[in-house]
Amino acid sequence: MSDLMGKRNWFFALSALIIVPGVASLILFGLRLGIDFTGGSLLQYKFTQQVQAGDVKQVYASAGIPDVEVQTTVDQQTAIVRAPSLDVTQIEEAENALKAKFGNVTRESADTVGPLIGQQTTRNAIIAVAAASIIILLYIWWAFRRLDKPYRYGTCAIIALLHDVLVVVGLWSIFGKVFGFQIDALFVTGVLTVVGFSVHDTVVVFDRIRENLIKRAAVTFEGTVNNSLVQTLARSLNTSLTVLFTLLALLLFGGVTIRNFVLVLLIGIASGTYSSIFNASALLVVWENWDISRRQRTRLSGAQPRRLASA
């Protein structure tokens, strides 16, 4: 039987190797917030010919709107323009400039978000992630209440959950610096979906640990956790791979408007699968071993004075 728990330090090291660059990027560069958080205008145009993002941006600059970001679809006949808040006159002037440059242009959508709504979105996003984490902690604590120290299971699940969030957010900070990726409402939706999927997989592993603890399937706690992981490994990988294959197909062949959302899910679910199998359970073992060592040190420190007194 594979000794997965014996390799737990390698699993922790791999997680650190992924998380540390992302955290460094967050500290140095932060996140590129989209108009959902900062306010602004989002417009989508359909062209009858292929266009380049740089050409569309140049047209906006000639219309007196230089600070825009343009993203084109795979067929290069649809352009998505993100700009500071534009009024009706500015939008019409930009459209006239686009028609003069590219001929027939159809505006498919136009959305404007005020800065106040952006601040509310930021606050609500933070509250949503925090509330989800607290509710998950309390639920897992309650679900494993018949085991010794049930709060450990909820705490380890939350740590694994935060691992997945840090992986996604950290990589998004790097992608924002390198590729110009932004944080929007779909990103928050993707992160919350990842949180749910990560905890779902963790609970399955923890539930098998609970069953094996009741059956006393191994002599030590570490052995019980290792047996439980081996028993659930195939099931966890099969479930996650089916989801990852579907997301990969959506990433390659889906529309540009959902591509970043799908990428968030792809990264987060891959990270969630890893953390549920190799990190959450390993944290339980580390916590239990530390507790055993602490109790042994306490007993030894209490026995030493009595031996000295008898001498």
N, C-alpha and C positions, 0 to 999 in steps of 0.2 A: 504494500500500500504506500502511496506517495506520501512523503513527509513534507506536506505543504507548510505547516506551521514552523518547521525547522528552518525554512527559508524566509521567514517573515521580515527579517532585516533587509533582504534584497527587495522585497515588495515595497517596503517603506522608502528605500533609496530610489526606486524607480518613480514613485509618486513625487518625491522631492525634486527629482531631475526634471519633471514636467512642470511642477507648481512654481518652483523658485524663479525661473525666467519670467513667468507670467506675473508674479508678484513684483519683481523688479521693474517690469514694464509698467505696471500699474502705478508704482511709486514715481517713476521717471516721467512717464508720458500720460498716464491716466487713461480715460476712455473718451472716444469720440461720440458725443451725444447727438442723436438725430433730432429732428424737429419735434418729435413727440415729447421730448424733454426740454429742449431749448426754445421751442416756438419757431415758426417759419412756414414756408410754402412748399408743397410737394405737387408737381405737375407731371402728367404723363402724356406724351405726344406720339401719334402714329404718322409715319412718313410713307410716301409712295416709292421711295428709293432708299438705298442703304446710306446711313449717315455714321459719322465718327463722333465719339463723345467730345473730342477736342474741338471739332468744328461747331457743334452745338454750343459749347461753352464760349467759344469765340464770338458767336452771334449774340449771346447774352451780354458779353462784355461790351460789344459795340452798342448795345441798347442801354448802356449805363448800369448794368447789373453784373459786376465782375465776380462777386463772391458766391459762386454756384458750384454744385457738384452734379455731374451728369453720368448716368449709367445707361448703357444700351443693351438690348436683348441680343440673343445669339444671332438672329437674322438681321440685326442692325437696322431694323425698320421701326423700332419703338425706342423712345428715349425717356428716361425718368430723370427729372430735374429737381434738385433740392436747393432751395434758396432761402435767404432771410425773408421775413414777412413782406409780401408784395401786395400792393393794392390793385384794383381792377385796371387802372390806367397802365401800370407797369406790366401787368400780364398781357394786355392787349398790344402794347408796344413790342414786347418780346415776340409775341406770336406773329405780328406783321413782319418783323425782321426775319423770323424763321421761314415764313412764306416767300419772302423776297429771295432768300438764299436757296431754299430747297423745293420750292413750288408748293403743291398742295400739302397742307399739314392739318391734322385733326387732333384737337385736344380731347383726350379720352377721360381725364379726370383732373381735378384741381382741388387741393385741400390746404387750408391755412389753419395753423395752430398758434394761439396767442401764448405769450410767455407765462401768464398765470396758469393756464392749463398745463403747460410743460412742467411747472413746479409741482402742481398737484399730481401729475403722472409720476414724477420722481418720488414723491413722498408715498404715494400709494404702492408703487413697486417695492419699495423698501419694507413697508408694512406687510405686504402680501408674502414676501419671502420669510420675514421674521415670524408672522403668524403661522404659516405652514410648518416651519421648523418646530415651534412650540407645541402645536397640536400633535405633530408626529411624535415628539418626545413623550408627551403625556399618554398618547395611545399605546405606544410600545411598552412604556412603563406599566400600564394597566394590563396589557395583554400577557406580559410575562410575570405577573404579580406572584404567581405560585412558586417561582424560582427564587433562589437566594440572591439578594441584591438586584432586583429587577431594573433599577435605574441605570445599571451599567449597560444594558442592552439598548435602552433608548438613547443614552449618551453616545455610545459607539456608533449607532445608526446616524445620529446627527453629525458626528465628526466625519463619517464617510460621505454624508450629504454635502457638508461644507467643502470637502475635498473636491467633489464634482463641480460645485459652483465655482470654486477657485480655478479649477482647470479651464472651465468655459470662459469665465470672465478674464482670466489672465491671457489666454490665447486670443481672445477678442481684442484685448489691449494691444497685443503684438500685431494682429491683423489690421487694427485701426491705424497703427503707425506705418505699416508696410503697404497695405492695400487700400486704406481709407474706409474700412468697415465702421459702421456706426451702430450705436445702441438705440433701438426703437421699441415700440410696444410689442412687436412680434418677438423680439429678443427676450423680453421679460416672460412672455408666454412660454417660449421654449425652455427657459431656465426652470420655470415652475413645473413644466412637464418632465424635465430631467429629474427634478427633486422627487416627484411621485414615482417615477420608474426606478430610481436608485433605491428608494426605501422599500419598494415592492420586492425587489430582488434580495435585499438585505433581510427582510422579514422571513422570506422562504428559508434562507440559510439558518437564521436564528431559531426558527421553528423546529428544524431538524435537530439543532443542538439541544433544544428543550426536550424533545422526544428521547434522544440518546442519554441525556442526563437522568431522566426518569428511569430509563431501562438500565442505567449504569453500564453502558456499552463499552466503557474503557476505564482503566484504573485512575488515570489523571484527567484533569479538566482539559489540558492541552491535547491529550489523545482523543477525548470526546469531540472536541472542536475539529480536529484533523479528520476524524472519521466522517463527521457530518459534512465537511466540505467536499470530501471525495465522493460521498453519496449524492450530493446535489450539483456537482460540477457540470456533468453532462447536461442536466436539465437547464441550468442557468445559461450555459453557453448556447444551447440550441435555441432557447427562447430569444436571447439577445441577438443572435446572428440573423434570425428571420427578420427582426425589426431593422437591423443594420443594412441588410441587403435591400429592403424596401426603400429605406432612406437614401441609400446610395443611388438607386435608380431614379428617385425623385431629384436628387442633386444633379445628376447628369442630364436628365431629360425634362425636368420640370421647368416651370416658368421662372423668369428672373425675379419676380416679385416675392417668391417664397424661397429663393435659393439660400439666403442667409439664415432664415428660420430653420430650414432643413439641415444646414450645416451645424447650427447650434444643437439640434437634436442628435445628429450623428456623433458629434464630439462628446456630448453629455452622456448619451446612453452607453457609448464605448467606455467612458470613464466610470460610469455608474456600475457597469458590469464588473469592471476590474476592482473597484473599491468594495463592492458588496462581497466579492469572493475572497479577495486577498487582504483587504485592509480592515474592514469592520470586525471580522472574526479574529484577526490577528491582534487587534486592539483589546478584545476581550481576554485573550491569552496573556498579553503583556500586563494588563490590569490585575488579573488573577495571580500571576506569578509575583508581581510587585507586592500584592497584599499578603501572600504567603511569606515572602521574605521579611516583610515588615513585622508580621506576627512572630516569626522565629527570632528576630532581633529583640523584640520586646520580651519574649520568654527568657532569652539568654541574659539580657540585662537585669531581669528580675531574679534569676537564679544565682548570678555571680555574687551578690552581697551575702546571701545565705551560706555559700561555700566558704567565703572569707570568715564569717562569724564562727562557723563550726571549727575552722582551723585555729 
